[in-house]
Amino acid sequence: MHLDSQQHRASQPPSAATLAELRASGHEYRGVRAEIRQNLLVMMRTGQDPFPGIVGFGQTVLPHLERALIAGHDIIVLGERGQGKTRLIRTLVGLLDEWTPVIEGCEINDHPYRPACARCRRLAAELGDDLPVTWRHASERYGEKLATPDTSVGDLIGDIDPVKVAEGRTLGDPETIHFGLVPRTNRGIFSLNELPDLAERIQVSLLNVMEERDIGIRGYALRLPLDLLLVASANPEDYTNRGRIITPLKDRFGAEIRTHYPLSLSDELTLIRQEAEISTGAELPDHLVEVIARFTRGVRESPAVDARSGVSARFAIAAAESAAASAVRRSALSSSGPEPPVARVCDLPVVVSTLRGKVEFEVSEEGREEEVLGAMLRRAIADTFRSRLGSVDMSGLLAKFDEGSTVESGELVPAADLLRRIGDVPGLAKIMSRLGMDGGESFGHAAAALEFTLEGLYLMRRLSKDSTDGTSVYRT
């Protein structure tokens, strides 16, 4: 797997095309660990972010990771699902040099100054300073494998290539070897995700890679030196309790780093805004993002939810994307014109059923999953209402209901219809300002602000509400 990192918008590679030209250019050899260490230290000294896009780990996880990389350790990243383990590992590509020289045609990226495989040693002896050199981009120096029970030693390390044998080479010829993913990532970073799912006999094949830095394949008298950083990920329960990692392999990881879910509400908000792909043209107001963030945190902390399985960050991201999609659906069905659709509170309860599968509940809650999630969503709305509008004078809006008036809303009620049913509301500008709107937005924003306020007043028991089939009627 290769990455297209934002940090690595490829410039033109250096021009050296032979070993002689490479030496003349003044290029110096660096091992991959030294390369990562030196680039990390430069970024730290100049104030650059070595791990772009990582939210909420700045004072907890990243200092440990930085120490491990400076020390040159292989790393195991432990965390529950959806804590950003893979995302964090992939940012390490940004610590590699943008371009690095390799011997042209080499399967394992041998450096021209240090040929390691049989083919490259032979070519270096034959061609001398005319040894052809090519350049590899940093995004091509990252390898990744999801560990599965059917992963073989051949997949990771290598095996005999029957095609090369059929071409007439003898079985004793080292050039009959087909290299696996690990040696093909030589002079780069190799990531092994969900390490505990790897069969124990396959884990053994990694021992030499991590300690002696070499590999042996079948019966060959081959010890191929490798220069790579090995990073693995795992769930803490699988790694520490179930005995699914052989002890010698645990011992070879130089650093064990624990991740976590966002510790603060602001980090949760940043993560949702950063990761949710709302490409439907809809808008998701800030107060709804806050509701989703509080909802997610409430689900994580609920005793009804299995804490060992965790609640992934993808839960909040999917909720945000689904709410925006619900607004687009309403706009399409109501033909509400060219205004961009704006998500409203009514778009949240309808996505609970689609989120249910992302949460592992305790056995005692079987059959009550949607009821439990619905209650936690209402609590999140109430908390957001208190936080944003708790001190705002609502008398102008409440006066609309003094004479027994009702307001009907719902997932298919267009914004213009909702505003017409409510009429002019004194203090609307103040409400919209508290919700992060300056008052000059569309009907959709005004409707989103008013519906959120109505729902908050209902949850504060200052209004009543009757709900049927996605329609809600608010009254005094």
C-alpha positions in Angstrom: 0.0 0.0 0.0 1.3 3.4 -0.9 0.2 6.8 0.5 -0.4 10.1 -1.0 0.5 12.3 1.9 -0.5 16.0 1.9 3.1 16.7 3.0 4.5 14.9 0.0 3.3 16.8 -3.0 6.0 15.4 -5.1 8.6 17.8 -6.5 11.0 16.6 -9.1 13.4 13.9 -7.9 17.1 14.6 -7.9 18.9 14.1 -11.3 21.6 11.6 -10.3 21.1 8.5 -12.4 24.3 6.4 -11.7 26.3 5.6 -8.7 29.1 8.0 -9.8 26.6 10.9 -10.2 25.1 10.1 -6.8 28.6 10.3 -5.1 29.4 13.5 -7.0 26.2 15.1 -5.7 27.4 14.7 -2.2 24.6 12.4 -1.1 25.2 10.7 2.3 23.7 7.4 3.4 21.3 7.4 6.4 19.5 4.5 7.9 15.7 4.9 8.0 15.6 5.3 11.8 18.3 8.0 11.7 16.4 9.7 8.8 13.1 9.7 10.8 14.9 10.9 14.0 16.7 13.8 12.3 13.6 14.9 10.3 11.5 14.8 13.5 14.0 16.9 15.4 14.1 19.5 12.6 10.3 19.7 12.6 10.2 20.1 16.4 12.8 22.8 16.4 11.1 24.8 13.6 7.6 24.5 15.0 6.2 22.3 12.3 3.5 19.7 13.1 5.1 16.2 12.6 1.7 14.5 12.8 -0.8 16.5 10.8 -4.5 15.8 11.3 -4.1 14.1 14.7 -6.5 15.6 17.2 -6.4 15.4 21.0 -3.1 13.5 21.4 -0.8 16.5 21.8 -0.2 16.2 25.5 -0.7 12.5 26.0 0.1 10.2 23.1 2.5 12.2 20.9 5.2 12.9 23.5 5.6 9.1 23.9 5.6 8.6 20.2 8.3 11.3 19.7 10.5 9.7 22.3 10.1 6.3 20.7 11.0 7.6 17.3 14.0 9.5 18.6 15.2 6.3 20.3 14.7 4.4 17.1 12.3 1.8 18.6 9.8 -0.4 16.9 6.4 0.5 18.2 3.1 -1.2 19.2 0.1 1.2 19.3 -2.6 0.0 21.6 -6.1 1.4 21.6 -9.8 0.5 21.2 -11.5 0.7 17.8 -11.8 4.1 16.2 -9.1 5.9 18.3 -7.1 6.8 15.2 -4.3 4.2 15.5 -3.9 3.6 11.8 -4.3 7.4 11.0 -1.5 8.1 13.5 0.8 5.4 12.0 0.3 6.8 8.5 1.4 10.2 9.5 4.9 8.8 10.1 5.4 8.9 6.3 5.8 12.6 6.7 9.0 12.0 8.6 10.8 10.3 5.7 13.0 12.2 3.2 10.8 13.2 0.2 13.1 11.3 -2.2 15.7 8.5 -1.6 18.0 6.8 -4.1 17.6 3.0 -4.8 19.3 0.7 -7.2 17.2 0.6 -10.3 15.0 -2.6 -10.5 15.7 -3.7 -6.9 12.7 -5.4 -5.3 13.8 -4.4 -1.8 14.9 -0.8 -2.4 18.7 -1.4 -1.8 20.7 1.8 -1.4 23.3 2.2 -4.1 26.0 2.5 -1.5 25.0 -0.7 0.3 23.6 -3.3 -2.0 22.2 -6.2 0.0 20.3 -8.7 -2.2 22.1 -11.1 -4.5 21.0 -9.3 -7.7 22.2 -5.9 -6.6 25.6 -7.2 -5.3 26.1 -8.9 -8.7 25.2 -5.7 -10.6 27.4 -3.6 -8.3 30.4 -5.9 -9.0 29.7 -5.9 -12.8 28.9 -2.2 -13.4 30.8 -0.3 -10.7 30.2 3.4 -10.9 27.8 2.9 -13.8 25.3 1.1 -11.4 21.9 2.6 -12.4 20.1 4.6 -9.7 16.5 5.7 -9.5 14.6 7.7 -6.9 11.6 6.6 -4.7 9.2 9.0 -3.2 8.4 8.9 0.5 4.8 7.8 -0.2 6.1 4.7 -1.8 8.2 3.7 1.2 5.3 2.8 3.4 3.9 -0.8 3.5 0.8 -1.9 5.4 -0.9 -5.2 6.1 -4.0 -6.1 8.0 -3.1 -9.2 10.0 -5.6 -12.0 9.4 -5.6 -15.6 10.4 -4.8 -16.7 6.9 -1.7 -14.5 6.5 1.3 -16.7 5.7 5.0 -16.4 6.2 5.3 -16.1 2.4 3.0 -13.0 2.5 5.2 -11.3 5.1 8.7 -12.6 4.5 8.8 -14.4 1.2 9.0 -17.7 -0.5 10.4 -19.6 -3.5 9.1 -18.2 -6.8 8.1 -21.3 -8.9 8.1 -19.2 -12.1 11.8 -18.3 -11.6 12.6 -22.0 -11.0 10.7 -22.9 -14.1 12.9 -20.5 -16.1 15.9 -22.7 -15.4 17.4 -21.4 -12.2 18.4 -23.8 -9.5 16.6 -24.0 -6.1 19.9 -22.9 -4.5 20.0 -19.6 -6.4 19.0 -16.7 -4.1 17.4 -14.9 -7.1 14.6 -17.5 -7.1 13.1 -15.9 -4.0 9.9 -13.9 -4.2 10.2 -11.3 -1.4 7.2 -10.7 0.9 5.8 -7.4 2.1 8.3 -6.8 4.9 11.5 -6.9 2.8 9.7 -5.0 0.0 9.4 -2.2 2.5 13.1 -2.2 3.2 14.4 1.3 3.9 10.8 2.4 4.9 8.0 2.0 7.4 6.0 -1.2 7.6 2.7 -1.3 9.5 1.0 -4.4 10.7 -2.5 -3.7 11.8 -4.4 -5.8 14.4 -1.3 -7.8 15.3 -3.1 -10.3 17.7 -5.0 -11.8 14.7 -1.8 -13.1 13.3 -1.3 -16.8 13.9 1.4 -17.6 16.5 3.5 -19.5 14.1 3.5 -16.5 11.8 4.5 -14.2 14.6 7.6 -16.2 15.0 8.7 -15.1 11.5 8.9 -11.5 12.7 11.4 -12.2 15.6 14.5 -11.9 13.4 13.2 -8.9 11.6 12.8 -7.0 14.9 15.9 -8.0 16.6 18.7 -9.2 14.2 17.2 -7.1 11.4 17.4 -9.8 8.9 15.3 -12.5 7.3 15.7 -16.2 6.4 13.6 -17.9 3.8 12.9 -21.6 3.8 16.2 -23.6 3.6 18.3 -20.9 2.0 21.5 -19.9 3.7 20.3 -16.4 3.4 20.5 -13.6 5.9 19.3 -10.5 4.2 19.9 -7.3 6.4 16.8 -5.0 6.5 16.6 -1.4 7.4 13.0 -0.6 8.4 10.8 0.7 11.1 8.1 -1.8 12.2 4.9 -0.3 13.7 2.0 -2.5 14.8 -1.5 -1.8 16.2 -3.6 -3.9 18.5 -6.6 -3.7 20.9 -5.3 -3.6 24.5 -7.6 -6.5 25.5 -6.2 -8.8 22.8 -2.6 -7.7 23.4 -2.5 -7.9 27.2 -5.1 -10.4 28.4 -5.8 -13.1 25.9 -2.4 -14.4 25.3 -2.6 -13.9 21.6 0.8 -12.4 21.3 3.8 -14.6 21.8 6.0 -13.3 24.6 9.3 -13.0 22.6 7.5 -10.7 20.1 6.1 -8.5 22.9 9.7 -8.2 24.2 11.0 -7.0 20.9 8.8 -3.9 20.7 10.8 -1.0 22.1 7.8 1.2 22.9 4.2 0.5 23.8 2.0 3.5 23.2 -1.6 3.8 24.3 -4.2 5.9 22.4 -7.5 7.1 23.7 -10.7 8.8 22.6 -10.9 12.6 22.7 -10.6 13.8 26.3 -12.4 17.1 25.8 -15.6 18.2 24.1 -13.6 20.7 22.0 -11.4 17.9 20.6 -14.5 15.9 19.8 -15.9 18.9 17.9 -12.6 19.4 16.0 -12.5 15.7 15.1 -16.0 15.6 13.7 -15.5 18.8 11.7 -12.2 17.5 10.3 -13.3 14.0 9.4 -17.0 14.2 8.4 -17.3 14.2 4.6 -20.3 16.3 4.0 -20.1 16.4 0.2 -23.9 16.6 -0.4 -24.0 20.4 -0.3 -25.7 20.5 3.1 -24.7 22.6 6.0 -24.3 21.3 9.6 -24.7 24.1 12.1 -22.3 24.3 15.0 -24.9 23.6 17.6 -25.8 20.3 15.9 -22.1 19.3 15.8 -22.0 19.9 19.5 -25.1 17.8 20.0 -23.5 14.9 18.1 -20.2 15.3 20.1 -22.0 15.3 23.4 -24.1 12.3 22.2 -21.0 10.3 21.3 -19.4 11.1 24.7 -22.5 10.1 26.5 -22.7 6.8 24.7 -19.1 6.0 25.6 -19.7 6.7 29.2 -23.0 4.9 29.5 -23.1 1.8 31.7 -25.5 0.2 29.1 -22.6 0.1 26.6 -19.8 -2.5 26.6 -16.8 -0.3 27.6 -14.3 -2.9 26.4 -15.4 -2.6 22.8 -15.4 1.2 22.9 -17.4 3.6 20.7 -15.5 4.5 17.6 -14.9 8.1 16.4 -16.6 6.8 13.3 -19.8 6.8 15.3 -19.8 10.6 15.5 -18.6 11.0 12.0 -21.4 8.8 10.6 -24.0 10.7 12.7 -22.8 14.0 11.2 -22.8 12.7 7.7 -26.3 11.1 8.1 -27.8 14.2 9.6 -26.6 16.2 6.6 -27.9 13.6 4.2 -31.3 13.8 5.9 -31.4 17.5 5.3 -30.6 16.9 1.6 -33.4 14.4 1.4 -35.9 16.9 2.9 -34.8 19.5 0.4 -35.2 17.1 -2.6 -38.6 15.9 -1.5 -40.0 19.4 -0.7 -38.4 21.1 -3.8 -37.4 23.9 -1.5 -35.4 25.8 -4.1 -31.7 26.7 -4.7 -30.9 27.4 -1.0 -28.4 24.9 0.4 -30.2 22.5 2.8 -29.4 23.0 6.5 -29.6 20.1 9.0 -32.0 20.5 11.9 -32.6 18.8 15.2 -35.3 16.6 13.5 -32.6 15.1 11.4 -30.9 13.5 14.4 -33.4 11.0 15.9 -34.0 9.4 12.5 -30.3 8.3 12.2 -30.2 6.6 15.6 -31.4 3.3 14.0 -28.5 3.4 11.5 -26.0 4.1 14.2 -27.1 1.2 16.5 -24.9 -1.3 14.8 -21.8 0.7 15.7 -22.3 0.2 19.5 -21.9 -3.0 21.5 -24.5 -3.1 24.3 -24.4 -5.0 27.5 -26.5 -8.2 27.4 -29.0 -6.8 29.9 -29.9 -4.1 27.3 -30.8 -6.5 24.5 -33.9 -5.3 22.7 -33.7 -1.8 24.1 -30.8 -0.4 22.0 -32.8 2.3 20.2 -34.6 3.3 23.3 -31.2 3.7 25.2 -29.7 5.7 22.3 -32.7 7.9 22.0 -32.6 8.8 25.7 -28.9 9.7 25.4 -29.5 11.8 22.3 -32.2 13.8 24.1 -29.8 14.3 27.0 -27.2 15.6 24.6 -29.7 18.1 23.1 -30.7 19.3 26.5 -27.1 19.8 27.6 -26.3 21.7 24.4 -29.4 23.9 24.9 -28.4 24.7 28.4 -24.8 25.5 27.3 -25.8 27.7 24.4 -29.2 29.2 25.2 -29.6 28.6 29.0 -29.4 32.3 29.8 -31.3 33.7 26.7 -34.7 35.3 27.2 -37.3 33.0 25.5 -40.4 35.0 26.5 -40.9 36.2 22.9 -41.0 32.6 21.5 -43.0 31.3 24.5 -45.6 34.0 23.9 -46.5 32.4 20.6 -47.9 29.5 22.6 -49.8 31.4 25.2 -53.1 31.3 23.4 -53.1 27.6 22.7 -51.2 27.9 19.4 -49.3 24.9 18.0 -46.3 24.5 15.8 -45.7 21.5 13.6 -42.3 20.4 12.5 -40.6 17.3 11.3 -38.0 15.8 9.0 -40.0 16.6 5.9 -41.2 20.1 6.8 -39.4 22.7 4.7 -37.7 25.5 6.5 -39.9 28.2 4.9 -43.1 26.3 6.1 -41.7 26.0 9.7 -40.9 29.8 9.8 -44.3 30.6 8.4 -46.0 28.5 11.1 -44.1 30.2 13.9 -44.2 33.7 12.5 -42.1 36.6 13.7 -40.1 35.8 16.9 -38.8 38.6 19.1 -35.2 37.8 20.1 -34.5 35.5 17.2 -31.3 37.4 16.3 -30.0 36.8 19.9 -30.8 33.1 19.6 -29.0 32.8 16.3 -26.0 34.7 17.6 -25.7 32.3 20.5 -25.8 29.4 18.1 -22.9 30.8 16.0 -25.1 32.4 13.4 -24.9 36.2 12.7 -28.5 36.6 11.7 -27.9 37.1 8.0 -28.1 33.4 7.0 -30.8 31.7 5.0 -34.3 30.5 6.0 -32.7 27.1 6.6 -30.4 28.6 9.4 -33.3 30.4 11.0 -35.5 27.3 11.0 -32.6 25.2 12.4 -32.2 27.7 15.3 -35.9 27.9 16.0 -36.4 24.2 15.9 -33.5 23.6 18.2 -34.9 26.1 20.6 -38.4 24.5 20.5 -36.8 21.1 21.2 -34.8 22.5 24.1 -37.8 24.2 25.6 -39.6 20.9 25.4 -36.8 19.0 27.1 -36.7 21.8 29.8 -40.5 21.1 30.3 -41.5 24.5 29.2 -43.4 23.2 26.2 -45.0 19.9 25.4 -44.6 17.8 22.2 -46.5 15.1 20.5 -44.5 13.0 18.0 -45.8 10.6 15.4 -44.2 9.2 12.2 -41.4 11.8 12.1 -43.7 14.7 12.8 -43.6 16.8 16.0 -46.3 19.2 17.3 -45.1 21.6 19.9 -47.7 23.3 22.2 -47.9 25.0 25.6 
